[in-house]
Amino acid sequence: MRLSKLVGERLKDIPSDAKMKNHILLLRAGYMKQVANGIYSLTALGQKACLNIENIIRDEMNSCEGQEVKFPVVMPKELWDLSGRYSSIGSEMVRFVDRTNRPMLLGMTHEEAAVHLAKNWVNSYTQLPCMIYQIQTKFRDEPRSRGGLIRVREFTMKDAYSFHITQDDLEDYYDVMFKAYERIYKKIGLKNVISVKSDNGMFGGNASHEFMYLNPMGEDELVICPHCSYRSNQEVAESKIYEKKIEEMLPLEEIYTAQAKDIAEVSKFLKIDSKDCVKAVVFAIKGETGSVVCFIRGDREVNETKLRKLCKKEVVPYDATNDSEFCAGNIGPLNLKAKNTQIYFDLSLKDRNNLVTGANRAEYHLVNFNIERDYGNVEYVDISKVKSGDLCPICGKELEISNGIEIGNIFQLGTKYSKSMGMFVKTKDGEEINPIMGCYGIGVGRNLACVVEENSDENGICMPLSIAPYKVHIVPLRLDDDNVSSVSSKLYHDLQLQKIEVLIDDREVMAGVKFADADLMGMPIRVLISPRSLKNNEMEIKLRKTGETIMVSTNNALSKILEIMDTNKNI
């Protein structure tokens, strides 16, 4: 490709709305252009890089005996009614009516379509296990698009679906896919990736893992033990927060606390540690009357994902400020008069006494509150977020909190979709069962964004050889020099004959502009051809990532480039 013909523009200025490195560089280097919030067009540079990622993914899926298929982007409502997700998924799913007034939707995931395709055709244990996958456009009306390709509304994703007779068979295949994902991230040039236990969310099912690119700008909060193998998303993380504080029980008293309402104010007013307070957090139940009240140690926060799993309800924050059933800021378990309320006590309160809690009366709190004595026996549950410094549930050492960007996930779905959609297969004994499913997703654009986050410097992108849109970037200086022009053209054509993707800067611009653009676009191998070097019958090869330069004779340039590509896979 000749740079003068390449559609796209290199920008000097940083786009005003771009905050993350990948967003800035992919726009400035001309890999993409914004169409609308969370929607981008990819130029040839962006598309070729994404296709290279897709081909790496495709090779690994095929090595796992995957069968590539293509599901529709548009699906009818009744298909999603079978699984119940048409009504359970919120406004992030785009629904519309076609010209015949038939309710339709845009696919944001394809479990239903996968079962629909396999149903009736896959009907015997002799056909299992099997896996089908696609690389397809999806649309999710994301309310908070950010970070360029990190969080978008329209995106390309690889999603795979496997079918199994037994749970053991699923677990064996799950491990095969786990290892395939590790190879994919290594091949596309990502090193700072870990796998964590995660919540299945809207997908349902049992075990699940997310593959996370560690980055301080990531929205996902990860709980990591640096001393052992424990890794988890905050949503499902566990820790040892159990701290006994047993004292001689003191008499329960109601005391005046004025306008002190939140934990910080009450702790300061009473000159006590927040750990000695009982915090009340109230949630509403979406689509239902009633509420959920969580009592938790004053220094902890409620983990809403854990709470949803526990109460099996879609809980949302509750504003109790003007609710007569609650005395906002002074809510406590004793004499709580709210009706139709589910009450939970967090594990952090176990074996702690002489606590401070709300008195359910304005401007008053209770001191020396002892749960078992004053309220009764309770079942303590784990509904709190893990904090840095909590102890690891495996090795007992201190945990750390990091941020990450989800770049892939794998789920053991169970029979959630095959059962609800009436898919059956016959076992060896002739019994008809619902096949057990797994699903496995990777966002292509998001992975490109994370590659740029990890492989860049102050001058631009340092594209890994494996996914670079062009492997070699020829930079001729003084194209009006016949020798420079002929040598550059010969190398360009020789590389094309070798099926090497090559970019040549054939523009009549200043050398500084060519160098700046080459750094910004980040092709891994740069070849500088100038009148000065050709006086010695040489040209300069520079590796973008390391900055290493190699002087090579013009006659040996092609063989040297091929040698570099063959022996330096990590450039």
HELIX and SHEET records of a PDB file:
HELIX    1   1 LEU A    3  LYS A    5  5                                   3    
HELIX    2   2 LYS A   21  ARG A   28  1                                   8    
HELIX    3   3 ALA A   44  SER A   63  1                                  20    
HELIX    4   4 LYS A   77  SER A   83  1                                   7    
HELIX    5   5 ARG A   85  SER A   88  1                                   4    
HELIX    6   6 GLU A  111  ALA A  118  1                                   8    
HELIX    7   7 TYR A  125  GLN A  127  5                                   3    
HELIX    8   8 GLN A  167  ILE A  188  1                                  22    
HELIX    9   9 GLY A  201  PHE A  203  5                                   3    
HELIX   10  10 ILE A  263  LEU A  270  1                                   8    
HELIX   11  11 SER A  274  ASP A  276  5                                   3    
HELIX   12  12 GLU A  304  CYS A  311  1                                   8    
HELIX   13  13 LEU A  347  LEU A  349  5                                   3    
HELIX   14  14 ILE A  371  TYR A  375  3                                   5    
HELIX   15  15 LYS A  416  SER A  420  1                                   5    
HELIX   16  16 VAL A  444  GLU A  454  1                                  11    
HELIX   17  17 ASP A  482  LEU A  497  1                                  16    
HELIX   18  18 ALA A  511  MET A  521  1                                  11    
HELIX   19  19 PRO A  531  LEU A  534  1                                   4    
HELIX   20  20 THR A  554  ASN A  556  5                                   3    
HELIX   21  21 ALA A  557  THR A  567  1                                  11    
SHEET    1   A 2 MET A  32  ALA A  36  0                                        
SHEET    2   A 2 ILE A  39  LEU A  42 -1                                        
SHEET    1   B 7 GLY A  66  GLU A  68  0                                        
SHEET    2   B 7 CYS A 130  PHE A 139  1                                        
SHEET    3   B 7 GLU A 154  HIS A 164 -1                                        
SHEET    4   B 7 ILE A 436  GLY A 443 -1                                        
SHEET    5   B 7 GLU A 400  GLY A 414 -1                                        
SHEET    6   B 7 SER A 208  LEU A 214 -1                                        
SHEET    7   B 7 VAL A 193  LYS A 197 -1                                        
SHEET    1   C 7 GLY A  66  GLU A  68  0                                        
SHEET    2   C 7 CYS A 130  PHE A 139  1                                        
SHEET    3   C 7 GLU A 154  HIS A 164 -1                                        
SHEET    4   C 7 ILE A 436  GLY A 443 -1                                        
SHEET    5   C 7 GLU A 400  GLY A 414 -1                                        
SHEET    6   C 7 ASP A 220  ILE A 224 -1                                        
SHEET    7   C 7 ARG A 231  ASN A 233 -1                                        
SHEET    1   D 3 VAL A  74  PRO A  76  0                                        
SHEET    2   D 3 PRO A 103  LEU A 106 -1                                        
SHEET    3   D 3 ARG A  95  VAL A  97 -1                                        
SHEET    1   E 3 GLU A 253  TYR A 256  0                                        
SHEET    2   E 3 TYR A 364  PHE A 369 -1                                        
SHEET    3   E 3 LEU A 355  ARG A 361 -1                                        
SHEET    1   F 5 VAL A 315  PRO A 317  0                                        
SHEET    2   F 5 VAL A 278  ILE A 285 -1                                        
SHEET    3   F 5 SER A 291  ARG A 297 -1                                        
SHEET    4   F 5 THR A 341  ASP A 346  1                                        
SHEET    5   F 5 TYR A 380  VAL A 381  1                                        
SHEET    1   G 2 VAL A 425  LYS A 426  0                                        
SHEET    2   G 2 GLU A 432  ILE A 433 -1                                        
SHEET    1   H 2 SER A 456  ASP A 457  0                                        
SHEET    2   H 2 GLY A 460  ILE A 461 -1                                        
SHEET    1   I 5 VAL A 502  ILE A 504  0                                        
SHEET    2   I 5 VAL A 472  PRO A 476  1                                        
SHEET    3   I 5 ILE A 525  ILE A 529  1                                        
SHEET    4   I 5 GLU A 538  LEU A 543 -1                                        
SHEET    5   I 5 THR A 549  SER A 553 -1                                        
END                                                                             
